[in-house]
Each structure stands twice: as structure tokens, then as C-alpha cells.
Amino acid sequence: MDIALARTFLEIVASGSFLRAAERLHLTQTAVSARVRTLEDRLGRRLFVRSKAGATLTAAGEQFLRYAPMLVQVWERARHQVAVPPGRRAIVTLGCEISLWDPLLLDWLLWMRRAAPQLALRTEVGMPEELLDQVAAGTLDIAVVYAPRQRPGLRIELLIEDRLVLVTTARRGGGPRAATYVAVDWGPDFAAQHGLAFPGLAGAGVSVGLGPLGREYVRRAGGSGYFRSSVVREDLDSGRLRRVRGAPEFPYPAYAVYSASADGQVVAPALAGLRHVARAQPGEGPLEGVHREQAAHRRSARTGATVRRSTER
């Protein structure tokens, strides 16, 4: 079967319209309609009901929706595994939302290189919807994003329960001033809550779309801003930054999203690595965590051997 037909079907489902699907696929609406007719002819069933409001699935379309993601994902996995580098068993691909990659992505790479050397690694950073599209299409094994939308065929796992906290370089930790405040784009949910809490900061002196950039700017130039608590923990412990007393905190969790039909031999080690670096102790690097676990395992083995010898006596 032509994988392009399944991709077109899924794009129409996601966008709810032949027209919007055509725009996202960079095709004409006529071409999209022709693909759907070809798919319906091959399946022998009508898949969509079209109206002025868009396109909705028929009962047959609902049934096909259970299998279309798997068709696309299996093809993409096969295409990527053909290109496995020599000496590696498979390739695992991980995408991370721009606001979440630091330091998670580097820690994960280091952990995987130590704990799963049989896997080749590929990573990218991008916008959440694009990453989820790639997971659905099978070009990414896992995406780490904030507030993902539920999609057919995808599983969502809570990875990090982080919070956004207001920090400052001011010695007394006083409230933020618009002239020295750095506004970071943490998404529409944060923007709405932040606007209610700080209406006077709408005209911030500096606005950035990347958390690490805003944090480094505050470190060097001074000022205040909201950043992920796990990322500024060391700065707070050292006194380089200070919490603003009485300022509200905002939840900012991270989720791992992967296909329900994913290859367990590839995805399981990658998820294990994400879980490990997500729960790493403050100040502990990913390799130190591996060494600590290995040392604990050796101690346990030695203890077990001692107990067995004692029992034998």
C-alpha cells in the first residue's frame, strides 16, 4: 500500500478538513481528494463524510484509524533501521521541546551512551506540535513536550513535575520591575496565568522565546524572570540567584510521548534513560547516577554472597 495515502488520511483526521490537510501537506485540495478516493477504492469503504464544517470519519474510517498510524510508523522504522551505523543494533530518535531540552537532552545522551551502547542516537529540538506529528508519523521514537494533546495511537507518560519560579539577582529578592524583567515565552497557559498575576509586567524590557537564553541573560545583565526550578536550583543554592518572596509558582511538567506500537527493544532503553535523568539527584550528572547504581548493585551482590557463605557455615 502507498504510505502517502495513510499519511494523507491521518492529516485529514488531525486537521478536520481536506483543505487544511492540503495546506499542511503542500498539496492541492484536488490531489488530497484523489488520494482519499484511491484509499477508499482499495478498502472498499467510504472513510469520510464531508460538509461545510469539515470532514468527519465514517464507521469504516474509525476502524481504519486504528491501523493507519501503525502502517506509517512501521514504514518509517524500517526506513531508519536500514541506515543503522555499523556496530549498532538499531537507531533511537528523540525530540525535545525547545523549552525543555536543557539539561535533559544532554544528560540523556550521556546516560544512553554509557547504558545502551548498542543503540545509535539521533536527537532534535523543535516545536511541540511538530514533534508530535513526527512521533505519529514514525520519524521520532519519543518526544518530550509540555502539555501534549492526546492523539490516536500515542501514549503519554509524565516524566518531570517541574515548576516555574520567579528568581532575581537583586540581593533582597524584591518584586520584579518591568524595566529589568525578562519575559520568557513558556506557552499560552503560562502567559494567561502570568498576565493575571502580574498585569504591570506587560511591557517587560526584554522578551525571549528560549528559557536558557533568558536565564543566561539574567545571570550576566541582572534582573528577574520565571525559570524552571530544576534548572536554577544550583544558582539558588550558590546565591547567584534568589527567589522572589511571595511570588506565585506555575506548574510546568514534561511528558514523554511515544507510539503504542513502538518497538520495545528501541523505546524501552530510551524511556529508562529519560526516567533516570529526570529523577537524578540535584547536582548529580547522568554518569554519576549510572556509577552509583552499579556500585549499589555490586554492594548488594557482595552482601548476598556474604549471607550465602554465612548460611553455608
C-alpha positions as CSV (number, residue, x, y, z in Angstrom):
1,M,0.0,0.0,0.0
2,D,1.2,3.6,-0.7
3,I,2.2,5.1,2.6
4,A,1.3,8.5,1.3
5,L,-2.4,7.5,1.3
6,A,-2.2,6.6,5.0
7,R,-0.3,9.9,5.7
8,T,-3.0,11.9,3.9
9,F,-5.8,10.1,5.8
10,L,-4.1,10.9,9.2
11,E,-3.6,14.5,8.2
12,I,-7.2,15.0,7.4
13,V,-8.2,13.4,10.8
14,A,-5.8,15.6,12.6
15,S,-6.8,18.9,10.9
16,G,-10.5,18.0,10.5
17,S,-10.6,19.3,6.9
18,F,-9.5,18.4,3.4
19,L,-8.4,22.0,2.8
20,R,-6.3,22.3,5.9
21,A,-4.7,18.9,5.2
22,A,-3.8,20.0,1.7
23,E,-2.1,23.2,3.1
24,R,-0.1,21.2,5.7
25,L,0.9,18.6,3.1
26,H,1.7,21.3,0.5
27,L,-0.7,19.7,-2.0
28,T,-3.8,20.9,-3.8
29,Q,-7.2,20.0,-2.4
30,T,-7.8,18.1,-5.6
31,A,-4.7,15.9,-5.0
32,V,-5.8,15.2,-1.4
33,S,-9.3,14.3,-2.6
34,A,-7.8,12.0,-5.3
35,R,-5.7,10.2,-2.6
36,V,-8.7,9.7,-0.4
37,R,-10.7,8.2,-3.3
38,T,-7.8,5.9,-4.1
39,L,-7.7,4.7,-0.5
40,E,-11.5,4.3,-0.3
41,D,-11.4,2.3,-3.5
42,R,-8.7,-0.1,-2.2
43,L,-10.5,-0.5,1.1
44,G,-13.9,-0.8,-0.5
45,R,-15.4,1.6,2.1
46,R,-16.1,5.3,2.4
47,L,-13.9,6.8,5.1
48,F,-15.1,10.4,5.4
49,V,-18.3,12.4,5.4
50,R,-17.6,15.9,4.0
51,S,-19.6,19.0,5.0
52,K,-19.1,22.8,5.1
53,A,-17.8,22.3,8.7
54,G,-15.0,20.0,7.6
55,A,-14.6,16.2,7.4
56,T,-15.7,13.5,9.9
57,L,-15.0,9.8,9.9
58,T,-17.4,7.2,9.0
59,A,-17.6,3.9,10.9
60,A,-15.2,2.4,8.5
61,G,-12.9,5.4,8.9
62,E,-12.9,4.9,12.6
63,Q,-11.8,1.3,12.1
64,F,-9.1,2.3,9.7
65,L,-7.8,4.9,12.2
66,R,-6.8,2.0,14.5
67,Y,-4.3,0.8,11.9
68,A,-3.2,3.8,9.8
69,P,-0.7,5.1,12.4
70,M,0.9,1.7,12.6
71,L,1.3,1.5,8.9
72,V,3.2,4.8,8.7
73,Q,5.2,4.0,11.8
74,V,6.3,0.6,10.7
75,W,7.4,2.0,7.4
76,E,9.4,4.8,9.0
77,R,11.1,2.5,11.4
78,A,12.0,0.1,8.6
79,R,13.4,3.1,6.6
80,H,15.5,4.3,9.5
81,Q,16.8,0.9,10.6
82,V,18.1,0.2,7.2
83,A,20.5,3.1,7.8
84,V,21.8,1.7,11.2
85,P,25.5,2.6,11.6
86,P,28.0,-0.4,11.7
87,G,28.3,-1.9,15.2
88,R,24.9,-0.6,16.3
89,R,21.8,-2.8,16.6
90,A,19.2,0.0,16.0
91,I,18.6,3.8,16.0
92,V,16.6,5.6,18.6
93,T,15.4,9.1,17.8
94,L,14.4,11.6,20.5
95,G,12.8,15.0,20.0
96,C,12.6,17.6,22.8
97,E,10.6,20.8,23.0
98,I,12.7,23.9,22.9
99,S,11.9,25.0,26.4
100,L,12.7,21.5,27.9
101,W,15.9,20.4,26.3
102,D,18.4,21.9,28.8
103,P,19.8,20.0,30.6
104,L,17.6,16.9,29.9
105,L,18.8,16.2,26.4
106,L,22.5,16.3,27.1
107,D,22.0,14.2,30.3
108,W,20.0,11.6,28.3
109,L,22.7,11.4,25.6
110,L,25.4,10.8,28.1
111,W,23.4,8.2,30.0
112,M,22.4,6.3,26.8
113,R,26.0,6.2,25.6
114,R,27.0,4.6,28.8
115,A,24.0,2.3,29.5
116,A,22.9,1.4,25.9
117,P,26.0,1.4,23.7
118,Q,24.2,-0.9,21.2
119,L,21.9,1.9,20.1
120,A,22.8,4.7,17.7
121,L,21.3,8.1,18.9
122,R,19.6,10.9,17.0
123,T,18.1,13.9,18.6
124,E,16.4,17.2,17.6
125,V,14.8,20.2,19.2
126,G,11.6,21.7,17.9
127,M,8.1,23.0,18.5
128,P,5.7,20.6,20.3
129,E,3.1,20.1,17.6
130,E,5.8,19.3,15.0
131,L,7.4,16.8,17.4
132,L,4.1,15.1,18.0
133,D,3.5,15.0,14.2
134,Q,6.8,13.2,13.8
135,V,6.0,10.7,16.6
136,A,2.6,10.0,14.9
137,A,4.4,9.6,11.6
138,G,7.1,7.3,13.0
139,T,10.1,9.6,12.3
140,L,10.6,10.1,16.0
141,D,10.5,7.4,18.6
142,I,9.9,9.7,21.6
143,A,9.0,13.3,22.0
144,V,9.5,15.2,25.3
145,V,7.0,18.1,25.5
146,Y,4.9,20.2,27.8
147,A,1.1,19.7,27.8
148,P,0.7,17.3,24.8
149,R,-2.6,16.8,23.1
150,Q,-3.9,13.2,23.2
151,R,-3.7,11.6,19.7
152,P,-4.8,8.2,18.4
153,G,-2.1,5.6,18.8
154,L,0.1,7.6,21.1
155,R,0.9,7.0,24.8
156,I,1.7,9.8,27.2
157,E,3.9,9.4,30.3
158,L,4.5,12.0,33.0
159,L,8.3,12.5,33.2
160,I,9.0,15.6,35.3
161,E,6.8,17.5,37.6
162,D,8.7,20.8,37.4
163,R,7.5,24.3,38.3
164,L,8.3,27.8,37.0
165,V,9.6,30.0,39.8
166,L,10.4,33.8,39.9
167,V,14.1,34.5,40.5
168,T,16.1,37.6,40.7
169,T,19.7,38.9,41.0
170,A,18.5,41.6,43.5
171,R,20.1,41.0,46.9
172,R,16.9,41.5,48.8
173,G,14.9,39.3,46.4
174,G,12.3,42.0,45.9
175,G,9.5,42.0,43.4
176,P,10.1,42.3,39.6
177,R,10.2,45.7,37.8
178,A,9.2,46.0,34.2
179,A,12.5,47.7,33.2
180,T,14.6,44.8,34.3
181,Y,12.2,41.9,33.9
182,V,12.9,39.2,31.3
183,A,9.7,37.8,29.9
184,V,10.1,34.2,28.7
185,D,7.6,32.5,26.4
186,W,6.6,29.4,28.3
187,G,3.4,28.9,26.3
188,P,-0.1,30.1,26.3
189,D,-1.2,28.6,29.6
190,F,1.7,30.3,31.5
191,A,1.0,33.6,29.6
192,A,-2.6,33.6,30.7
193,Q,-1.8,32.9,34.4
194,H,1.2,35.3,34.4
195,G,-0.9,38.1,32.9
196,L,-3.4,37.8,35.8
197,A,-0.7,37.7,38.4
198,F,1.5,40.5,37.0
199,P,-0.6,42.9,34.9
200,G,2.1,45.5,35.3
201,L,4.8,43.4,33.6
202,A,3.1,43.5,30.2
203,G,5.8,46.0,29.0
204,A,8.8,44.0,30.0
205,G,12.2,45.4,28.9
206,V,13.4,42.1,27.4
207,S,11.3,39.2,25.9
208,V,12.8,35.9,24.8
209,G,11.4,32.7,23.4
210,L,14.0,30.4,24.9
211,G,14.4,29.7,28.6
212,P,18.2,29.0,28.6
213,L,18.8,32.3,26.8
214,G,16.7,34.3,29.2
215,R,18.4,32.6,32.2
216,E,21.9,33.4,30.9
217,Y,20.9,37.0,30.2
218,V,19.6,37.4,33.8
219,R,22.8,35.9,35.1
220,R,25.0,38.4,33.1
221,A,22.9,41.5,33.0
222,G,20.9,41.2,36.1
223,G,17.1,41.3,36.5
224,S,14.4,38.8,37.2
225,G,12.3,36.3,35.3
226,Y,10.5,33.0,35.6
227,F,12.5,29.8,35.0
228,R,12.2,26.1,35.7
229,S,13.1,25.3,39.3
230,S,15.2,22.3,38.4
231,V,17.4,24.3,36.1
232,V,18.0,27.3,38.5
233,R,18.5,25.1,41.6
234,E,22.3,25.3,41.6
235,D,22.1,29.1,41.1
236,L,19.7,29.4,44.1
237,D,21.9,27.2,46.2
238,S,25.0,29.2,45.4
239,G,23.3,32.6,46.0
240,R,23.8,33.7,42.4
241,L,20.0,34.0,42.1
242,R,17.3,34.4,44.7
243,R,13.7,33.5,44.9
244,V,11.3,36.4,44.9
245,R,9.4,36.1,48.1
246,G,5.6,35.6,47.8
247,A,5.7,35.2,44.0
248,P,3.3,32.5,42.7
249,E,4.7,29.4,41.1
250,F,3.3,27.8,37.9
251,P,3.3,24.1,37.1
252,Y,5.5,23.1,34.1
253,P,5.5,19.3,33.8
254,A,7.3,17.4,31.0
255,Y,5.8,14.3,29.3
256,A,7.3,11.6,27.2
257,V,5.1,10.8,24.2
258,Y,5.6,7.6,22.1
259,S,3.7,5.3,19.9
260,A,1.6,2.5,21.4
261,S,3.1,0.2,18.7
262,A,6.7,1.2,19.2
263,D,9.5,-1.3,19.1
264,G,10.1,-2.1,22.8
265,Q,13.8,-3.0,22.2
266,V,14.4,0.5,21.0
267,V,12.0,2.6,23.0
268,A,12.3,0.8,26.4
269,P,16.0,1.7,27.0
270,A,15.4,5.3,25.8
271,L,12.5,5.7,28.2
272,A,14.6,4.2,31.0
273,G,17.2,6.8,30.3
274,L,14.7,9.6,30.4
275,R,13.2,8.4,33.7
276,H,16.7,8.1,35.2
277,V,17.9,11.6,34.2
278,A,14.5,13.1,35.2
279,R,14.8,11.8,38.7
280,A,18.6,12.4,39.1
281,Q,19.6,14.0,42.4
282,P,20.3,17.7,42.3
283,G,23.9,18.3,41.2
284,E,24.3,14.7,40.1
285,G,25.3,14.1,36.5
286,P,23.9,11.2,34.5
287,L,27.1,9.2,34.5
288,E,27.5,9.6,38.3
289,G,24.0,8.2,38.5
290,V,25.0,5.2,36.5
291,H,28.1,4.6,38.6
292,R,26.1,5.0,41.8
293,E,23.6,2.4,40.6
294,Q,26.3,0.0,39.5
295,A,28.1,0.4,42.9
296,A,24.9,-0.3,44.7
297,H,24.4,-3.4,42.6
298,R,27.9,-4.6,43.5
299,R,27.4,-3.9,47.2
300,S,24.2,-5.9,47.0
301,A,25.9,-8.7,45.3
302,R,28.7,-8.8,47.9
303,T,26.2,-8.7,50.7
304,G,24.3,-11.6,49.2
305,A,27.5,-13.6,48.8
306,T,28.4,-12.9,52.5
307,V,24.9,-14.1,53.6
308,R,25.2,-17.2,51.5
309,R,28.6,-18.1,53.0
310,S,27.3,-17.5,56.5
311,T,24.3,-19.7,55.8
312,E,26.6,-22.4,54.4
313,R,28.7,-22.4,57.6
